[in-house]
Amino acid sequence: MLKQSLTNSGLLLQCGRVIRTSSSSSAPLKHVNKQTNHKLTRYSIKTHTCGELRETDAGKLVTLCGWISYIRGKQFLLIKDHHGLVQVLLKSKQNQRPQISIDLIKNLSLETVVRVNGEVVTRPQAQVNPGMDTGTIEVIPHQIEVLNPCTHMPFRTSASVGDEVNEDLRLKYRYLDIRSDKIQRNLRKRAHLISKMRRFLDEQDFIEVETPTLCKSTPGGADEFVVPSSKPGLCYSLPQSPQLLKQFLMVGGVDRYYQVAKCYRDEPLHANRQLEFTQLDIEMSYVTQEHVIHLIQDLIEHVWPKPYLPFQRMTYNQAMTLYGCDKPDVRYDAVLDNIGSFDGFNVHRISFDGSAKSFINIEQAVRGEMRKNLPQSCNVAFLVCDEDSGHVEVKCRDKDSAMVGNLLALMRSSLHLGQLVVVCWDEDTEVVQHNLGRTRVLLATELDRIGALKRCTEDAFLWITDFPMFEMNKLNQIKAVHHPFTAPHPDDQHKLFQFPLEVRSEAYDLVLNGEEVGGGSIRVHNPELQHRILSEILAIDPNDFQVLIDALSSGAPPHGGLALGLDRLISILCDSDSIKDVIAFPKNSAGNDTMVGCPMSVKKSVADKYGLKI
């Protein structure tokens, strides 16, 4: 136990309890939280947070709790919590307190949890710190209690070093990483946003309904996690989404449903994908696509700090033609320009005005990203027009190719000073659009990294509508673009069974700054139509979905909805490159939780119970 009396100082430090020394005031300290409705400390042993004290609090007796963030010799400590920092003065001439024992300071390690009882005083003008919210005051301690000494600290949690810590180490000791300013801020923003969403939907007469996470497997979607049961040969499945369950709620008369739902997909991971994720799930009866879109727009306007209004909208075909992808970032220009057919190739280009000089600084990074994200067969050339001389330099894999020379001759007269033009060509127009669209994103990302991208500073929400209902997979089989329960576009329903690949769906995605953050559709509510889509187009046995068809046959109202991906949405709100930074306990890139050690092997007795072979 730490126990050290501080001679003549009026302080006593002891681990586990507070002791008032003889030179302290004989009257008990006033606990402000017993006399006020202070919401931050009402149910706490502390009276104030570490970040809230100001000059107007001078003279108050306070109780503070937090971690030791900094020790300055024998002079002062900095105590922190998630609200901020406060200075605790250990040596004070104006209060005639003698020097504190050096042995005590040696025993106060960083990140130790302490409680400080003391008096708030204003700092001398020369010692005011404008870089701290509490920089005009300090606390003269009457009592200090070590609530728990820190003896294990793999890394510091201060903001200045948090981003330098290896991610693997941060995830292994996530309970420490959460203490950092960054993760604290992100988690609180997340909670605040979700709370506002709930309040908005409650006011629109939606009700929150929880659905099971032990479900039946759903054919035709992403790979699922199977959960063995103790009944031999029988398993549950973790839901990709509550899709069928929320449709059952519509049949049951819950005509305005929402849920903050945990979902699971066994898919390869990247910066914006985890094995388990959270979505705001919404479903409504008696609606059209426009009703759902307007609801979500009103919701976003209510909770989002700076959306660019009004929300833009374009069809899937327009997005592919103008941007080469179905989730474009429309905060900057550089749209695809089809300059026609040339030497048997379809040729498209994009232009970044005023970016020629900046390209010098990012060229190697762009090429590296292209090698990772584009096929080796991708035909692309960068035309860089000097902003002073107008000289055009060509940068591509094969500068001497006849195609590059012909393109330069064709386009030279249309280039202007300082312009960066990217040209892409292929025999297949869709390949050109995809490759140039991907190059557009890579180039814009690198320009933005060095502050050279000219773009809107507001967050740009965009609706993409009129998606194809079906597409061909790698096995040359027809599959649903969204899911098998999406309704066909009314104008295309006559082509559904004769020309299914020409049919548009009543599906819609919400895109934010180039990231898909939501998706939904109007559902099929006619049981005969659902049966035929499954059996005649998708070659899925309708018996696998007999419960849905029976439900639709029981008086199902027209219905539709949408799910917002909260992890992606909040990562953009927090300006984070990875959704790991907005999730309390994420998995690493291999899908492992290195903090608790899972997935894990199981004992033979457990494996036998569930019929598993190890």
N, C-alpha and C positions, 0 to 999 in steps of 0.2 A: 504493500500500500504506500502510495505517495503521502508523506506527512511531513511538512516542514513549517515550523513557526518562523515568521519573519520578524526579527527583533525590532521592536519600536516602530514597526511600519503600519500597525493596525490591520495587517492582512494575515490570513491563515489559509493555506492551500491544503486540502485533504481530499483524497479520492473517495468518493461515495457519499459524502455529506458536507453540508455547509456549517461552519462554525463562526460565530460572531466574536471577534477578539475584544479584549478589554478596552482598547482605545477606540473602538467603534461606538457609534451612538447606542445608548441603552434602549432607545425606542426601536421597535421592529420596523423593518423597511416597509414602505408602502407599496403594496402590489396593485399597480394601476388596473390590471385586468379584473380585479374584484369590484372596481368602482366605475367601470366604463363599459360600453358596448363595442369595444375595439374588436372587429371581426377577425383580425389576424392572430390575436392572442387570447381570445375569450376563453378557450378551453385548453389553456396551456400554463406551464409554470413560469413562462416568460411574460413580461409586460409589454415589450416592444420587439420589433424585428431589428436586425442589424443595419437595415438600410433606410430607416424612416426618421431617425432623430435629426432635428434641426435646431437652429439658434433659439427658436421659440420654446424649446424643451429645456433650456438651461435651468438648473435648479431642481429638476425632477429627480427623484430616486427611482431607478429602473432596474429591472432584471433582464439580462440578455443571455441567450443561449446560441451556441454555434461552434464552428470549427476554427482553430487557430490557423490563420492564413499566412501570417508573417510575424517574425520576432525581430525587433530591432534592439540588439544588445540587451541592456538593462533599462531601456527607456520606455518602450511601449510594445503592445501586441496589436495585431489586426484580427478581429473576430469576424467571421463571415457566415451568412446563411444565403438562401436563394434570393433574398431581397437586397443584399448588398453587403458593404463592409462598414465597420465602425472601429475607431481607434480607442484602445484602453491604455491610459497613461499609467506607467509604473513608477515614474520619477517625476515629481511636480514641485517646482520651486514656489509657485504661487499658493499651493496648498500646504507648503512646509512639510511635505512627506519625505523622509530620508530615503536614501538609495536602497533599492530592493536587493535581496540576497542573490548573488550570482549563481548559487547552487540551485535555487528555485528555477531560474531561467533554463539551466541545463536540463531540467526534467520536463520542461514544457515543449514537447515535440510538435512539429507542424501536423495539422489535421487532427490533433487531440480535441475531443469534445469538452467544452467548458460551459459553466454558468457563471456569469459575472453580476454581482449586485453592486451598484455604485451610483454616483451622482453625475449628471450631465453638466458640463461646463463649456463655455465658449473658448475657442482657441485664441491665443494672441494673434493679432493681424498678420504678423510675419510667418506664422505657422499654418495659416489657412491653406488647404489643399483644394483648388478648384476642380481637380480631376476626380474627386470623390463626392458623391451626393451628400455624405455626412461630413464633408471636409471642413465645415465651420465649427464643429464641436468635437469633444472627446469625453470619455467617461473616466472619472476618478473612481477606482474600485474600492469598495469596503470589504467585499468578500469575493473570493474566487473558488470555484469548486470544479475539480476535474471529474466530469461525469464518466469519461472513458478515455484512457490514454491510447494514442495511436501507436501501435507496434508493428503494423504490417501495411506498407504503402508501396506497391509496385511502381506507381508513377504519381506525379503531382496532378491534381485536378484543376489547377488554376487555368484561367482562360489563355494565358500567354503561352502555355506549353501544351494545351489539350490537343491541338491539331497536329502537333509533331509526334504524338505517340502512335506507334504502330497499331493498325486497326485490329490485328489479331490479339494484341495485348489488351486493347480497350474492350473487346468483346469477352475475353476470358475473365476480366475483372469489371464486368459491366456495372456492378453495383457501385464501383468507384467512378466510372465514367459518367454515370447519371448525376453525380455530384457536381460535375462541371457546369459552368454557366450556359454553355451551348445546349447541352441535352436538357437541362432544367428548363431553359427558355422554350425549346421546341415542344417538350411534353406539355407545358402549360398552355402554349398556343393551341396545341391539339385539343386539349380538354375544353378550352374556351370556345373553339370553333364548333365542336360537336355539341356542346351545350346550347349554343345559339341556334344550331340546326334543329335540335329537338324542340326548343321553345317555338320556333317558327312553325314547324309542322303541327305541334299541339294546337297552336292558334288557328290552324286551318282544318281542325277537326280530324286530324289523323290520329290513329292509336298505334302505340308501339306494341308489337306482338313478337315474342321470342319463339323461334322455331328450333327443332332438334338439331344437334350436330352428329348424332348417330343416325344415319339415313341409309337408303338403298342406293346402290350404284346407278348412275345415269349414263346409258350408252350414248355414243356420238359426241361426247365433249372431250375435255382435257383428261389426262391421266389422273386418277383419284387415289387417295390413301385408303387402303383396306384395313379394317379393324376386326381382328378375329374375335369371335364370341366363344363362350364356354360350351356352346352347343356344337358338337363335332360337325365340321364341314360348313358351318354357317358364319357369315361375316357381315359386318356393317361397312358403310363407306362414309368418310367425312365429306361434307357437301362442297361442291365447287361454288355453289350459290344456293340460296333458298328458292330456286326458280319454281319448281312444282308446288312447293308448300305455299308460296304466296299466291299462286293461282288458285289453290284450294281455298285460301282465305277469301278470295273474290267470290268463289262459288258459295261460300258460307255466309256471305253478306257483310263481311268486313271490307267495306268499299273504299276505305282510305287507310292503308297500312304502311308502316315504316319500321325499320329495325336497323340498329348498328350491328351488323352481322359479321362474324368471323367465318372466313371461307378458306378452302384448302385446294391446292392444285400441285400435283407432283410434276413440275416442269423445271427445265434448266433455269438457274438463277442468274440475275445480273443486277445492276445498280438499282433498278426500279421494279424488281420482282423478288418476292419471298414465297416460301412454301405455304405460309399462312398469311392472310392479309385481311384487312377490315374494309367493309364497304357500307355506305348508307343505302339501304335497300328500300325502294319505294314502289308501291303498286296501287293502282286506282281503277275503279269500275266506271263504266259509262263515260269514257274519255276518247278523244282522238289524239293523234300525234301532237297537234298544236296545243292541246291542254297540258300535256306532260311537259313540253318545251317551255311553256309560259310559267308553269309552276317552278321548274328548276331555275329559270332565270330570276324569278322573284326571290327564290331561296338564296341564290348566289349573291344577288344584290344586297340582301339583308345581312349576310355574314362576311362578305369579302371586303377587304379594306380599300382596294383601288381597281375595280374592274373597268375595262374600256367599254363604254356603252355607246350605242346598243350592241348586243351580241351580234357578231357576223354570222352569216349562214351561206353554205354552198353545198352542192350535191357532190356525191362521190366522184362522178366523172369530171366535174369542174376541178376538184382538188387534185386529181391525178394529172389532168391536163396542165394546170397552172403551177403545181408544186411537186409533182412526181411522187406524192405520198398521200395517205388518207388521214394524216394528222399534222397538217402543216402549221408552222409557226408564222403567223401573219403579222408579227410586230415589225418585220423588215420586208423590204420589197424583194427584188431578185426573183421574179416569176419566170417560169420556163417560156421560152420563145421558140416556136417551131419555124425554122427558116427553110423548111422544105426538104426535098429529096436531092441528093447530090452523089454522083458516081455510084448509084445503087444503094445508098445509105440514107436513112432518116436522120436528119441533123437538127439538134436543139441546142439552145444556148441560154445562159443566165448571165446577168451583169451586176457587178458591185461597183457603183460609181465612187470614185475617190479612194479606192482601196488598193491601187497598184503598188504604192510605196509600202503599205503595211504587209503586202504579200511576201515581201522579202523576209520578214521576221517570223512568218508562220509556215513558210513553204514546206520545211522538213516535217513539221508536226502534221500538216495536212496530208502529206504523202504517206506518213506512217499510219494515220488513221484510214486512209484509202486502202492500203495494203491489207489491213485487218477487216475492213467492212465491205469492200467491193471485189468482184471477181477479177482475176488476172486478165481476163479477156476484155475488160472494160476499156472502151476507146474514149479517152478524154484528153483535152489540151487546154492549157491556161494561156491566154493572150494578155500580156501585161503592157499597157500603153504608158510610157513615161510621162509624168505630169508636167515636165518642162520641155523636153525635146519632141515628144510625140513618137519617139522610136518604139516600135512594137517588138517585144521579145516573146518567143514561143517557148513554153515549158511543157514538155510531155515526154512519154517514154521513148518515142521514135521521132526526133525532130526532123529527120530527113525523109519521112514518108511523103509520098506524093499527095496523100489525102490532106495532111497538115498544110502543105504548101498551097494546095488549091483553096483550102478554107481561109487561109490568111489572105490570099489574093482577093477572095470574094468579100471578106469582111473588113479589110484594112480601112477602106474609106468611111465606114460607119463608126469606127472607134473614135473616142475622144480622150483628151488628156486626163491622165490619172485613173482611167477605167480598167477594171479587171473583168475579163470575160472568160467564162468557162464554156467550152464547146464539147458536146458529146455526140457520138454517132453510132449507129448499129442498124442492121437490117430490120430488126423488130422494134416498132415504135414503143411498145410497153417496156422493153429493156432500156431504151434510151431514157424514158421518163423516170424509171426506177433509179438508174445509175446517176442521172443528173440531179434527181431529187435528193438522193443520199449525199452526193457531193455538196449540194447547197447547204445541207445541215452541218456537215463537217467543217466547211469553210466558214460559215457564220459562227459556229462555236468557237473556232480559233480566233477569228476577228474580235469576237466579244470578249474573249479571255484577255486580250491586250488593250481593250477599250476602244477598238477601231470600228465597231459595227454601229451603223446608224440605224437605230430602231426606236420604236415607241417605248416609253418608260412604264406605261400602264400594262396591266395583265390583260392579254387578249383572249377572251373566250370565243370559241367558234363551234357552230353546229355543223356536222356533216350528216347529210340525209341521203335517201334514195340509194342505199347500198345494194349491190347485187344480192339476190336471195341465196343463190347457190354458186359454187365454184368447183373446179376439178382438183382433186388432191393428187399426190405424187403417184398413186396407184391407178390413176385415171378413173376415179370414182367420184360421183357427185356427192358433195358434202355441204351442209349449211354454213354460210358465212358467219352468222351469229349463233343461233341454236335452232333446233327443229321446230320450235313453237312460235317462231316469228311469222306474223301475217304477211301475205303478199301485198304489194302495192295494188290498190283497187284498179288502177288503169292497166295493170299487166296481168290481172288474174285470168283473163281469157287465154293467155299463153302458157299457163302454169304447167300443164301436163304434156304439152306438145313441144314447147321450147323453154324448158326450165332455166337454162343458163342466160336467157334474155330477160328474165323477170327481176324487177326491183322489189325490195322488201320495204316494209314500214319500220325499218330500223334506223336508229339515229345515235350518233356518238357526240360527246362533248369533249372538245379539245381545248387545252390551256397551254399557251406558249410552246406548242409543238409536242405536247404530251397528251395522250388519251387519258382523261380523268373520269369519264363516265360513258355508259352505254346502255341502251334500252330499246324497246320496241313495243308496238301494239301486238298482242298475242292472237293466235288462232283460238277463237272460242266456239267454232263449229266442229262438233265431234267427227262428222263425216269427212270434212276437209282435212282435219288433223290426221285421221286414219290414212287417207290417201297419200298425203305428203310423206308420212313415214314409210308406208309400204311400197308405193309406186315410184317415188323419186329417190328417197334416201336408202332404200333397201334395208330398213330397220324393222324388225319384227314388232308390229303394233302391240303384241301381247306384253312386251317389255314396258309398255306405257298404258296398259289397260285401265289402271286406276285413274289416269288423267282423262282418258276417253270417256270412262264412266262418269267422271265428275263433270266433264263438259256436257254430257248428255242429261245432266240433272238441273238444267236451267242456269247455265253459266252466263253472266252478263258480259258484254264487250268489256275488255280490260287491257291495260297496258301499264308500263312502268319504266323504271330506270334505276341503275345502281351507280353511285359515285364512289370511285376508289379513293378512300380517305387517306391512305398512306401517300399516294402520289400527289394528291391535292395539297396535303399539308406540307410535304417536302418542298413544293413550289412556294407556298406561303412563307416557309422558313428559309428560302433561298439555299436549300441543301441539294447537293449533287446526288445523294443517295437516300432512299427511304429508310435505311438503317438508322439514320440520325433522328428520325421522328417516331421510332418504335422503341418501346422501353427495353425489350429483350429480343432482338432480332437474331436470326441465324446467320452464320458466315456464308461465304460464297460457295461452300461445299454442302450447305444445308445442315451444318452441325451447330449445336449450342455448346460451345467450349466452356462456358461458365459452369453449367451443371453436369455436362458430359452426356449429351444425347445426340443421336440415337445410341442406344446401349444394347449390349447383349443381355439375355434373360437366363435365369436359372432353368435347369432342365425340368424342374417340377412345374414351373410356370409354362414352359413350352409344351409340356405334355398336357396340361390343362386345356390349352387352346389348340391342340392338335398341330403344333408347329414342329418342323424338322430342322434341327440345327446342325 
